């Protein structure tokens, strides 16, 4: 007899709501940290904020281990107690959000963002010194100015003319989103950040299809047909902790401590290049490597995890928070992040359905080859993104590019 609402409907509803929150948090977090930071530590702080995701990836299975252990005796009597376990695990995830909610609600906007709406009217008119010198505000008085007399008999005298400059009545206004990104030099940057994030997440989420293989290779997979359910879950979660500690977490923090020295673009290019090679090795040598040395497979897999985070997984978050003007920064970052989540959908709902073509897991090697192609695409489009290391936000985004002139 069913004990509750269909679990998939429950997950769909709440994950949809969670998506709205995370969808807003990604661009806002990046923009706030970017606009509050100095030139010399902006990248480090943005990377550090994102690197805490790595701690979350480790803490999640640890919480699962603790909760499952608490219910182990009840699960042994009735496996449906696992229903309480996963709900509590997800509920614990609310604690960090609630703990930071007050500060997020009371946090003020950055001075850069506030200046957008507080610009004096004089900034919307032509006010440069050169333009002022060429402009005669009172045309009638200009016509009454006496012109020095010229002696026609004096051939050595200079010919003197009085030139009245035309009045410049143009009005400066901010460009709309469409006008700004309608120019290729700006659009290619948005495409670069969006496509790079999309390409990364196709592989980032798709590579998780190999997690069970790695967990089995290090002896933490268990046997679902023999083990107690609680024991099986706990061992798999321990394996997840080990995998994250092997590659993901170190990769995050290597980026934090090197991003100001190496630069964002260099780290992203390096990461995509290394991942392209590693996925090609895993793709074309998948079965041979697994059959000959599970240790070699674990090493290559952990190396890929390392260079995902000491590479594009961090920089695709950092760069969109720096390369766009304040007026469009959050929106453009949100578009880039949404492109990444689209890549996750393609990986999970699309590519993962292909893994069993020709037999159980028979097509995984071909998927890894496809992921290598996506890493190559990410490498190429990164060249559309400017380097931001050592530059202020005003230097990166020339404020003059944000405005256009309308004739009256």
MIRO-767340 format. One line per 8 residues: number of its first residue (from 1); their letters; for each residue x, y, z of C-alpha. Coordinates in Angstrom, 3 decimals. Example, Ala and Ser with C-alpha at 12.3 -4.5 7.8 and 13.67 -1.06 7.14 Angstrom:
1	AS	12.300 -4.500 7.800  13.670 -1.060 7.140
END
This chain:
1	XXXXXXXX	0.000 0.000 0.000  1.473 3.417 -0.981  2.608 5.502 2.000  2.797 8.896 0.380  2.849 11.094 -2.664  4.760 9.936 -5.742  8.401 10.715 -5.039  9.185 11.872 -8.583
9	XXXXXXXX	6.399 14.454 -8.529  7.594 15.715 -5.137  11.177 16.035 -6.400  10.078 17.750 -9.594  8.042 20.393 -7.750  10.656 21.233 -5.149  13.613 21.038 -7.486  11.787 23.458 -9.785
17	XXXXXXXX	11.425 25.920 -6.900  15.053 25.310 -5.940  16.004 26.084 -9.530  14.500 29.561 -9.278  16.552 30.218 -6.159  19.824 28.850 -7.501  19.148 30.512 -10.847  19.098 33.861 -9.078
25	XXXXXXXX	21.878 33.094 -6.634  24.522 32.225 -9.232  24.559 35.595 -11.035  23.902 37.674 -7.909  26.677 36.040 -5.915  29.163 36.504 -8.744  28.142 40.124 -9.365  28.172 41.117 -5.681
33	XXXXXXXX	31.603 39.634 -4.984  32.993 41.052 -8.232  31.735 44.593 -7.569  32.787 44.687 -3.917  36.307 43.321 -4.460  39.542 45.086 -5.325  41.448 44.450 -8.536  44.105 42.338 -6.825
41	XXXXXXXX	41.834 39.859 -5.017  38.641 39.861 -7.094  39.352 36.584 -8.882  40.544 34.881 -5.713  37.410 35.841 -3.772  35.049 34.829 -6.573  36.831 31.494 -6.955  36.761 30.950 -3.172
49	XXXXXXXX	33.005 31.525 -3.061  32.528 28.946 -5.796  35.034 26.544 -4.196  32.752 26.087 -1.203  30.634 24.023 -3.586  33.377 21.412 -3.215  32.850 21.273 0.540  29.136 20.831 -0.122
57	XXXXXXXX	29.902 17.910 -2.432  31.821 16.260 0.408  29.384 17.120 3.196  26.338 15.800 1.311  27.438 12.127 1.391  28.699 12.582 4.960  25.221 13.736 6.012  23.773 10.773 4.100
65	XXXXXXXX	26.082 8.404 6.003  25.066 9.847 9.387  21.328 9.807 8.693  21.414 6.331 7.183  23.371 5.019 10.157  20.768 6.472 12.527  18.000 4.596 10.687  19.987 1.415 9.984
73	XXXXXXXX	18.072 -0.810 12.428  14.697 0.471 11.248  15.742 -0.011 7.599  16.782 -3.591 8.392  13.222 -4.264 9.565  11.513 -2.317 6.767  13.402 -0.920 3.783  10.708 1.711 3.267
81	XXXXXXXX	12.278 3.652 6.121  14.758 4.775 3.480  11.976 7.161 2.470  12.552 9.079 5.705  16.303 9.041 5.118  16.383 10.827 1.768  13.823 13.402 2.897  15.874 14.265 5.994
89	XXXXXXXX	19.057 14.476 3.930  17.468 16.974 1.554  15.933 18.872 4.472  19.341 19.296 6.109  20.379 21.127 2.962  18.021 23.938 3.962  20.080 24.785 7.040  22.898 26.699 5.280
97	XXXXXXXX	20.353 28.590 3.195  18.279 29.622 6.202  21.428 30.542 8.140  22.511 33.021 5.458  19.055 34.285 4.488  19.082 37.307 6.840  22.404 38.602 5.544  21.365 38.082 1.954
105	XXXXXXXX	18.133 40.020 2.466  19.841 42.914 4.252  22.875 43.132 1.968  23.056 46.457 0.134  23.675 46.808 -3.568  27.192 47.732 -4.623  28.074 51.358 -5.245  28.649 50.568 -8.917
113	XXXXXXXX	25.111 49.266 -9.297  23.593 52.173 -7.372  25.374 54.707 -9.579  23.475 53.404 -12.607  20.224 54.942 -11.371  21.807 57.941 -9.641  23.646 59.449 -12.612  23.177 63.195 -12.879
121	XXXXXXXX	21.439 64.540 -15.939  24.639 66.196 -17.117  26.096 62.772 -17.853  23.439 62.151 -20.464  24.434 65.130 -22.594  27.529 65.875 -24.618  29.907 67.431 -22.091  33.472 66.789 -23.181
129	XXXXXXXX	35.744 69.820 -23.275  36.450 69.466 -26.986  32.737 69.377 -27.769  32.089 72.428 -25.586  34.725 74.427 -27.466  33.116 73.591 -30.787  29.639 74.514 -29.635  28.247 78.073 -29.714
137	XXXXXXXX	25.139 78.076 -27.536  23.816 81.470 -28.726  23.883 81.524 -32.509  22.369 85.040 -32.738  25.067 86.590 -30.574  27.677 84.741 -32.555  26.438 86.402 -35.754  26.909 89.859 -34.143
145	XXXXXXXX	30.560 89.297 -33.429  32.625 91.815 -35.386  35.045 90.434 -37.902  38.403 92.236 -38.013  38.778 94.521 -41.064  41.036 93.339 -43.808  42.919 95.785 -46.046  42.403 94.559 -49.616
153	XXXXXXXX	45.489 96.411 -50.742  47.678 94.688 -48.202  48.722 91.426 -49.835  50.685 90.414 -46.751  47.678 90.577 -44.466  46.152 87.263 -43.462  42.711 86.264 -44.550  40.634 86.065 -41.386
161	XXXXXXXX	37.400 84.074 -41.196  35.000 83.603 -38.367  33.737 80.030 -38.180  30.603 79.318 -36.203  30.575 75.735 -34.973  27.278 73.877 -35.265  25.299 73.350 -32.102  25.455 69.730 -30.875
169	XXXXXXXX	22.065 68.850 -29.443  22.572 65.094 -29.108  21.447 63.304 -25.970  23.353 60.389 -24.509  21.362 57.444 -23.194  22.242 53.934 -22.009  22.072 51.194 -24.607  19.411 48.561 -24.193
177	XXXXXXXX	20.425 44.941 -23.733  19.602 44.265 -27.376  21.580 47.260 -28.624  24.645 46.413 -26.560  24.788 42.731 -27.451  23.653 43.453 -30.989  27.261 44.436 -31.646  29.445 41.433 -32.474
185	XXXXXXXX	32.358 42.518 -30.264  30.053 42.260 -27.246  27.918 39.353 -28.437  30.933 37.110 -28.995  31.921 37.541 -25.333  28.451 36.443 -24.189  28.538 33.528 -26.624  32.008 32.634 -25.376
193	XXXXXXXX	30.977 32.488 -21.705  27.687 30.688 -22.492  29.028 28.064 -24.906  32.047 27.360 -22.702  29.791 26.768 -19.674  27.414 24.623 -21.765  30.261 22.497 -23.136  31.784 22.043 -19.694
201	XXXXXXXX	28.565 20.921 -18.021  27.798 18.368 -20.719  30.967 16.547 -19.666  30.936 17.609 -15.992  27.573 15.948 -15.369  28.014 13.258 -17.971  31.292 11.986 -16.529  29.404 11.060 -13.348
209	XXXXXXXX	28.193 7.999 -15.219  31.653 6.575 -14.435  31.427 7.279 -10.700  29.994 3.852 -9.937  32.892 2.218 -11.799  35.461 4.176 -9.794  33.632 3.495 -6.521  33.661 -0.204 -7.382
217	XXXXXXXX	37.343 -0.098 -8.301  38.294 1.324 -4.896  36.184 -1.304 -3.149  33.247 0.779 -1.932  30.467 -0.271 -4.307  29.093 -3.124 -2.237  26.587 -5.620 -3.578  22.972 -4.563 -3.641
225	XXXXXXXX	21.780 -8.170 -3.857  23.728 -9.325 -0.784  24.374 -6.296 1.455  21.908 -4.759 3.850  20.374 -1.617 2.216  21.827 0.706 4.856  25.284 -0.836 4.490  25.121 -0.523 0.706
233	XXXXXXXX	24.180 3.179 0.874  26.830 4.002 3.492  29.617 2.340 1.512  28.654 4.092 -1.724  28.567 7.441 0.073  32.052 6.786 1.490  33.216 6.123 -2.053  31.710 9.449 -3.149
241	XXXXXXXX	33.616 11.265 -0.402  36.887 9.655 -1.502  36.355 10.557 -5.171  35.687 14.199 -4.309  38.729 14.389 -2.059  40.939 12.804 -4.721  40.330 15.402 -7.404  37.477 17.869 -7.073
249	XXXXXXXX	38.254 19.627 -3.788  41.999 20.060 -4.461  41.179 21.413 -7.933  38.909 24.107 -6.520  41.518 25.430 -4.116  44.443 25.233 -6.518  42.436 27.630 -8.673  41.755 29.932 -5.706
257	XXXXXXXX	45.471 30.299 -4.957  46.681 30.615 -8.556  43.968 32.561 -10.372  45.485 35.989 -9.707  48.898 34.844 -10.862  47.993 32.668 -13.867  44.871 34.511 -15.003  41.337 33.282 -15.630
265	XXXXXXXX	41.642 32.741 -19.355  44.892 30.780 -19.104  43.432 28.448 -16.469  40.311 27.879 -18.570  42.303 27.174 -21.737  44.636 24.841 -19.854  41.716 22.996 -18.250  39.835 22.479 -21.507
273	XXXXXXXX	43.015 21.340 -23.284  43.948 18.791 -20.589  40.367 17.501 -20.370  40.236 17.044 -24.143  43.331 14.826 -23.968  42.163 12.885 -20.895  38.713 12.171 -22.352  40.303 11.022 -25.605
281	XXXXXXXX	42.530 8.635 -23.639  39.578 7.317 -21.624  37.357 7.170 -24.696  39.678 5.267 -27.034  41.299 3.154 -24.321  38.323 2.662 -22.037  38.013 -1.131 -22.041  41.755 -1.740 -22.338
289	XXXXXXXX	42.539 0.464 -19.328  39.792 -1.074 -17.175  40.824 -4.617 -18.091  44.543 -4.087 -17.460  44.642 -1.659 -14.528  41.762 -0.284 -12.500  44.335 1.858 -10.694  45.240 3.592 -13.958
297	XXXXXXXX	41.576 4.252 -14.635  41.113 5.750 -11.149  44.200 7.937 -11.652  43.001 9.316 -15.015  39.478 9.824 -13.669  40.777 11.707 -10.610  43.040 13.777 -12.858  40.011 14.719 -14.965
305	XXXXXXXX	38.158 15.736 -11.788  41.159 17.826 -10.762  41.390 19.723 -14.054  37.648 20.267 -14.227  37.974 22.415 -11.126  41.528 23.638 -11.647  40.072 24.770 -14.924  36.755 25.681 -16.509
313	XXXXXXXX	34.364 24.650 -13.724  35.586 27.607 -11.647  36.520 30.049 -14.402  33.191 29.723 -16.224  31.675 31.094 -13.017  34.269 33.832 -12.487  34.632 35.303 -15.991  30.949 36.208 -16.614
321	XXXXXXXX	31.062 38.193 -13.364  33.840 40.385 -14.735  33.600 40.773 -18.519  30.198 42.506 -18.733  29.168 46.057 -17.778  27.474 46.620 -14.425  24.186 47.356 -16.164  24.076 43.869 -17.724
329	XXXXXXXX	26.410 41.868 -15.475  23.850 39.783 -13.580  21.666 39.171 -16.623  24.578 38.079 -18.804  25.954 35.886 -16.005  22.500 34.348 -15.597  22.347 33.551 -19.319  25.778 31.921 -19.115
337	XXXXXXXX	24.798 29.884 -16.053  21.506 28.828 -17.655  23.456 27.630 -20.687  25.503 25.470 -18.336  22.395 23.934 -16.810  21.107 23.262 -20.314  24.309 21.299 -20.853  23.561 19.340 -17.679
345	XXXXXXXX	20.108 18.469 -19.037  21.613 17.347 -22.341  24.065 15.128 -20.456  21.617 13.618 -17.981  18.491 13.298 -20.119  20.189 12.817 -23.470  23.632 11.252 -23.460  23.144 9.068 -20.398
353	XXXXXXXX	20.319 7.322 -22.236  22.860 6.150 -24.806  25.170 4.352 -22.380  23.554 0.921 -22.821  23.436 0.826 -26.629  24.723 -2.631 -27.560  24.651 -3.861 -23.961  25.056 -2.637 -20.402
361	XXXXXXXX	27.559 0.251 -20.456  28.720 -0.711 -23.952  28.570 2.852 -25.326  30.350 4.663 -22.490  33.629 4.799 -24.405  31.927 6.605 -27.303  30.318 9.083 -24.911  33.737 9.923 -23.508
369	XXXXXXXX	34.891 10.635 -27.053  31.898 12.945 -27.478  32.815 14.710 -24.223  36.326 15.273 -25.613  34.735 17.056 -28.584  32.779 19.317 -26.242  35.984 20.142 -24.342  37.590 21.126 -27.639
377	XXXXXXXX	34.631 23.406 -28.391  35.029 25.017 -24.962  38.726 25.549 -25.658  38.001 27.316 -28.964  35.276 29.688 -27.729  37.418 30.718 -24.745  39.433 32.836 -27.202  36.349 35.079 -27.562
385	XXXXXXXX	36.616 36.037 -23.878  39.053 38.756 -22.754  41.553 38.224 -19.950  40.538 40.124 -16.812  43.560 39.552 -14.562  44.896 42.765 -13.037  42.230 44.994 -14.603  39.479 46.997 -12.920
393	XXXXXXXX	35.897 46.386 -14.003  35.945 49.814 -15.652  39.026 48.876 -17.683  37.506 45.557 -18.753  34.198 47.140 -19.792  34.727 50.582 -21.296  31.798 52.614 -19.946  31.604 54.576 -23.200
401	XXXXXXXX	30.479 51.372 -24.892  27.339 51.342 -22.715  25.908 54.531 -24.223  24.547 55.660 -27.536  23.572 59.120 -28.817  20.130 60.191 -29.955  19.527 63.303 -32.038  16.902 65.749 -30.802
END
